Amino acid sequence: MTKIKKDIRALSLSELKEEFILMGEKNFRGQQVYEWLWKKSAHSFEAMSNLSKELREKLNDNFVINAVIVDEKQISDDKTIKNSLKLFDGNIVEGVLIPTETRMTACVSVQVGCSLTCRFCATGKLERLRNLNADEIYDEVVLIKEQADKYYQKPLTNIVFMGMGEPLLNYNNVIDAIEKITGEDGLNMASDRITVSTAGIAKMIRKLGDDEVKFNLALSLHAANDEKRNRIMPINESNSLQELGEALAYYYSKTKNKVTFEYIVFKDINDTIKDAEELFQFSKYVPSKINLIEYNSTGDGEFQNTSGNKLHRFKDYLEEKGLTATIRRSRGRDIDAACGQLANKKHPEAKMQ
């Protein structure tokens, strides 16, 4: 009968120390292994060079490290790198490295597929198979961090939870992963360099406030009108704009963190001055900034990008009202690595490495 090994990265530090005592080892060895797992990102027990060979063999007999691997990567004309990442059970998610002159940003996924059905998003057309574990999310960051160093000789500066899946529907694993990424006994990255994006789960936004999180929050808004938002984001039917606004105000009262509103400007749907006025009115709930995002086609033709003139008029109106508004240009569009395009789609003509 095959012995079932324990997932060692599912254990807390205290649980890991307890396991070492049960194996007849000193509990400080647990601290050493914990550092190998989370500070040095070891993917094998063999790599843990300050442990005896006997102990490494014992660990290998009793535990497993469910490492994420890069199954395939594609490099865009603008140097964006899209990764197909294979999980231990064979499922695939996508993670993206977005390089600019001033930043190296990792865009990571939190679910295999997605349970939400935002109509403009390719991931929303996939079935949600499962949540990612905290160690899998952590591994995404490590792998993309290594690519930033290897391909561009620059450190990873930012992390955005804007890949596949809804972070607030995988709350505990996302929070645990961020603790491993930001902790002194982990990757020690700054919390204010991390942004978690949500389609809008009001009760979980309130929980973020209760937990007084240090990272940044972004709301994928895309319409500040319930009728329009219901049409493009069905989650709004159970999380109305008023509920979201009140949840965001509560979150801000607890964290004092500004919120970013993400707003894809669609042709003939949400691109008028009236839409901009509605966005301005919604922004009164909480101190905020606004990212106006170009739409990236998912191939069905239902949504289209607005014209450049309308986009700039929209931005100018918001700025006249005193808001901070930035137009975010798409990156990695040619390999379906841009916002809303992640759907495990391969491009044979793209540059493979």
Summary of the structure (lengths in Angstrom):
residues: 353
radius of gyration: 21.5
end to end distance: 40.4
largest distance: 70.8
contacts: 1158
relative contact order: 0.12
helix: 39%
strand: 19%
